[in-house]
Amino acid sequence: MNDVKPATLDALRERLGALGEQLTPRMRDAARHALEHPNDIALNPVATVAAQSGIAASAFIRMAQALGFSGYGELQRLFIEPLQRAAPPSYRERIRHYGGEQAIDDPADPAAVLRAFSQANIVSLEHLRDDSAALPLTRAIGLIRRARLVYVLGLRRSYAVAAYLAYALNRVERPAVQITGLGGAIVEQARAAGPHDLLIAVSFPPYAADTLQVCDQVRTAGARRLAITDTVLSPVAKDADLVLEVNDAELLGFRSLTSAMCLAQTLAMGLAFRERRRHRGPGDAGLEGIDC
């Protein structure tokens, strides 16, 4: 597993996504923590990170060695470099500091909860905005454009994002079907997906088992797959043609959908602009009448 040593954090994320289940569960936990808390890795020795995360120090060391590093110290230098360029803190650190773990004086006061959740959502959207250039949005829109039919799947808390995305794609004249699993027929609903189709799978922790099952099913059928999830280490990202990473705010066990919904709107609008420009020319790329 250690034949390629990443030289940047982006390369590290790609390498971890490629390794996937070759890592042990504890090594994957260590990798996930490193990706979610890069400043913690950069600024603290392995013993401190282990104590903060509840993950054994040996898991961080073995994870580093599996990636081709001599140990935690060499891996840490990869995380220090962005700080030296004054990079902004990661989403989870910002949300933890400003939103996700802020105290609420009176949780029984709906206005206080609204203020706290609003702040958490603001931080989530700021993170999405700051990372927008790094997201492969153009490639994602290309996958959608080339598909004969787009299947959209999101269960549990991801259901609303999938429902909106399927609706919006149809509104911009891209045929899309939402896989709902109603009546326990999720396998049957996904069975029609073939080599010329695309599955957009939306899933966040805890990942729905039925979503993972459909991902395996359509991969076997030859359909392409776009994953919208929280990390390249997500099981939904495994073997996907493309992964869009998005993290929403979490407050007192409730996860927001603000950033995920914004990403869904961006895909639909980006597709609509391209289609309108292609059919009407560069001087007439308006989206009047779509009503998404």
C-alpha positions in Angstrom: 0.0 0.0 0.0 3.0 2.3 0.4 4.3 2.7 -3.1 2.9 6.2 -3.6 3.6 8.9 -1.0 1.3 11.9 -1.4 3.0 15.3 -1.8 0.0 17.5 -1.1 -3.2 17.3 1.0 -5.3 16.9 -2.2 -3.1 14.0 -3.2 -3.5 12.6 0.3 -7.3 12.7 0.0 -7.1 11.0 -3.4 -4.8 8.3 -2.1 -7.0 7.6 0.9 -10.0 7.3 -1.4 -8.2 4.9 -3.6 -7.0 2.7 -0.7 -10.5 2.5 0.9 -11.0 -0.8 2.6 -7.4 -1.8 2.3 -6.9 0.2 5.5 -8.0 -1.4 8.8 -11.1 0.1 10.4 -9.0 1.9 13.0 -6.6 3.3 10.3 -9.7 4.6 8.5 -10.9 6.3 11.7 -7.5 7.9 12.0 -7.6 9.0 8.4 -11.1 10.4 8.7 -10.0 12.4 11.8 -6.9 13.7 10.0 -9.0 14.9 7.0 -11.6 16.5 9.3 -9.2 18.2 11.7 -6.1 19.1 9.6 -5.0 21.9 12.0 -5.1 19.5 15.0 -2.7 17.2 13.1 -0.4 20.1 12.1 -0.1 21.6 15.6 -0.1 18.6 17.9 2.0 15.5 18.6 0.4 12.2 18.0 -0.2 11.5 21.7 -2.3 14.7 22.0 -4.3 13.9 18.8 -4.9 10.4 20.1 -6.2 11.8 23.4 -8.5 14.3 21.7 -9.9 11.9 19.1 -10.1 8.8 21.2 -8.2 6.9 18.6 -5.0 5.0 19.5 -1.7 6.8 18.5 -0.6 3.5 16.8 -3.6 3.9 14.4 -2.3 7.3 13.2 1.3 5.9 12.9 0.2 2.8 10.9 -2.1 4.9 8.7 0.9 7.2 7.9 3.1 4.3 7.1 0.5 2.7 4.9 0.5 5.9 2.8 4.3 5.7 2.3 5.4 8.0 5.1 8.1 7.0 7.6 5.8 7.8 10.5 3.5 10.4 12.0 6.1 13.2 12.0 6.6 13.0 8.2 2.8 12.9 7.6 2.4 15.9 10.0 4.7 18.0 7.8 2.2 17.7 5.0 -0.4 19.3 7.2 1.9 22.0 8.4 2.6 23.4 4.9 -0.9 24.8 4.3 -0.8 26.6 7.7 2.5 28.3 6.6 0.5 29.6 3.6 -2.1 31.0 6.0 -4.8 28.6 4.8 -8.2 29.0 6.6 -9.1 26.4 9.2 -11.1 23.4 8.1 -14.9 23.2 8.2 -15.2 21.0 11.3 -12.7 23.1 13.2 -14.6 26.3 12.3 -18.0 24.7 13.0 -16.8 23.3 16.2 -15.4 26.7 17.3 -18.1 29.0 16.0 -21.2 26.9 15.5 -21.4 23.2 16.1 -20.5 23.2 19.8 -21.6 26.6 20.9 -23.5 26.8 24.1 -27.2 27.6 24.1 -28.3 29.4 27.2 -31.9 28.0 27.0 -32.4 25.0 24.7 -36.1 25.3 25.4 -36.2 28.7 23.7 -36.8 28.3 20.0 -35.3 31.7 19.2 -32.0 30.7 20.9 -31.9 27.4 18.9 -32.7 29.3 15.7 -29.8 31.7 16.3 -27.4 28.9 17.0 -28.5 26.8 14.0 -28.4 29.8 11.8 -24.8 30.5 12.8 -23.9 26.9 12.2 -25.5 27.0 8.7 -23.6 30.3 7.9 -20.3 28.6 8.7 -21.2 25.6 6.6 -22.0 27.8 3.6 -18.8 29.8 4.1 -16.9 26.6 3.9 -18.7 25.5 0.8 -18.0 28.9 -0.8 -14.3 28.8 0.1 -13.9 25.3 -1.3 -15.9 25.8 -4.4 -12.9 26.1 -6.8 -11.7 22.7 -5.6 -15.0 20.9 -6.2 -15.1 19.0 -9.6 -18.4 20.7 -10.5 -17.7 20.9 -14.3 -17.0 17.2 -14.4 -20.2 16.4 -12.4 -22.3 18.5 -14.8 -20.7 16.7 -17.7 -21.6 13.3 -16.2 -25.2 14.5 -15.8 -25.4 15.9 -19.4 -24.1 12.7 -21.0 -26.4 10.3 -19.1 -29.4 8.9 -20.9 -31.3 8.9 -17.7 -30.3 10.1 -14.2 -31.3 8.1 -11.2 -31.2 10.0 -7.9 -31.0 8.2 -4.5 -31.0 9.6 -1.0 -32.6 8.0 2.0 -33.2 9.2 5.6 -32.0 12.7 6.1 -30.6 12.7 2.5 -34.1 12.1 1.1 -35.0 15.8 0.8 -31.8 16.6 -1.2 -32.4 13.7 -3.6 -36.1 14.7 -4.0 -35.2 18.3 -4.8 -32.3 17.3 -7.2 -34.6 14.9 -9.1 -37.2 17.7 -9.4 -34.8 20.3 -10.4 -33.1 18.2 -13.1 -36.5 17.4 -14.7 -37.3 21.2 -14.6 -34.1 21.9 -16.6 -35.1 19.2 -19.1 -32.7 16.5 -18.0 -34.8 13.3 -17.4 -34.3 12.1 -13.8 -36.0 9.5 -11.6 -35.9 9.5 -7.9 -35.4 6.1 -6.3 -37.5 6.2 -3.2 -37.7 2.6 -2.0 -41.4 2.9 -1.3 -43.0 -0.4 -0.6 -39.6 -2.0 -0.1 -39.0 -2.0 -3.9 -35.7 -0.2 -3.9 -33.8 -3.0 -5.7 -36.6 -3.2 -8.3 -36.6 0.6 -8.9 -32.8 0.6 -9.5 -32.9 -2.5 -11.7 -33.5 -0.5 -14.9 -30.2 1.4 -14.6 -27.8 0.5 -17.4 -24.5 1.4 -19.0 -25.8 4.7 -20.4 -27.3 5.9 -17.2 -26.0 7.7 -14.1 -26.8 7.2 -10.4 -26.4 10.2 -8.2 -26.2 8.8 -4.6 -26.5 11.2 -1.7 -25.6 9.9 1.7 -24.1 11.1 5.0 -23.3 9.4 8.3 -24.9 7.1 9.3 -24.9 5.8 5.7 -28.1 4.0 4.7 -27.5 0.3 4.0 -30.0 0.4 1.1 -28.1 3.2 -0.6 -24.9 1.2 -0.4 -26.7 -1.9 -1.8 -28.0 0.1 -4.8 -24.6 1.6 -5.5 -23.2 -2.0 -5.8 -26.1 -3.0 -7.9 -25.8 -0.2 -10.5 -22.0 -0.6 -10.6 -22.5 -4.3 -11.6 -25.0 -3.1 -14.3 -22.4 -0.8 -15.7 -24.1 2.5 -14.8 -21.9 5.5 -13.9 -22.1 6.9 -10.4 -21.7 10.4 -8.8 -21.4 10.4 -5.0 -22.5 13.4 -2.9 -21.1 12.6 0.5 -19.0 13.9 3.4 -15.6 12.4 2.6 -13.7 10.3 0.1 -13.5 7.7 2.8 -17.3 7.4 2.8 -18.5 3.9 1.7 -20.7 5.7 -0.9 -17.6 7.1 -2.5 -16.1 3.7 -3.0 -15.6 3.0 -6.7 -17.6 6.1 -7.7 -16.8 7.8 -11.0 -16.8 11.1 -9.2 -17.2 12.4 -5.6 -18.5 15.7 -4.5 -17.6 16.3 -0.8 -19.9 18.5 1.2 -20.2 19.0 5.0 -23.2 20.4 6.7 -23.5 21.9 10.2 -24.4 19.7 13.1 -26.0 21.0 16.3 -27.1 18.9 19.2 -27.4 15.8 17.0 -29.4 17.6 14.2 -27.6 17.9 10.9 -28.4 20.7 8.5 -29.1 20.2 4.8 -28.1 23.8 3.8 -24.8 23.1 2.1 -26.0 19.8 0.4 -29.1 21.6 -0.9 -27.0 24.5 -2.2 -24.8 22.0 -4.0 -27.8 20.4 -5.6 -29.1 23.8 -6.8 -25.7 24.5 -8.2 -25.6 21.3 -10.3 -29.1 22.0 -11.7 -28.4 25.6 -12.4 -25.0 24.9 -14.0 -26.6 22.3 -16.2 -29.4 24.7 -17.2 -27.0 27.5 -18.2 -25.0 25.1 -20.3 -28.1 23.7 -22.1 -29.6 27.1 -22.7 -26.3 28.5 -24.0 -25.9 25.6 -26.3 -29.4 25.9 -27.8 -29.8 29.7 -27.8 -26.2 31.0 -28.1 -24.1 33.1 -25.7 -26.3 36.1 -25.9 -29.4 34.4 -24.5 -28.6 32.2 -21.5 -31.4 33.3 -19.2 -33.3 30.8 -17.0 -36.7 32.4 -17.0 -39.6 30.0 -16.5 -37.7 27.2 -14.9 -39.0 27.9 -11.4 -36.7 25.6 -9.4 
